[in-house]
Amino acid sequence: MSVLEILKIGAALATAATGVFVLFAPRKVVGFTGLEPIGGRGISELRAVFGGLFIALGLTPLWLGTPAYLMLGIGYVAIAAVRAVSIVVDRSAVPSNFISLATEIVLGAVLVL
């Protein structure tokens, strides 16, 4: 197994781990994401989208292999591109946005290679 393959597995697991964290502790990501869920519906949305979807996106490449790693990587690259534009257009140059942007660029690059 190559170093790149190990990094891809790590990226997929990190994605799934993020989802597990949000699934079980959705209120702990509020400060980092800037999202403020209102009531049970808002918490449910965090759990479903940032929890459930991220778990599925992270675990699917481990099951399906190469094409799914590529798809996850393209997803991260797209998120990074839109985030970069948003940082400028929305004047949202805050540390958490730059941390997310750097993470998305690194994970996207690893997964697309």
Secondary structure, 3 states (H helix, E strand, C coil): CCHHHHHHHHHHHHHHHHHHHHHHCHHHHHHHHCCCCCHHHHHHHHHHHHHHHHHHHHHHHHHHCHHHHHHHHHHHHHHHHHHHHHHHHCCCCCHHHHHHHHHHHHHHHHHHC
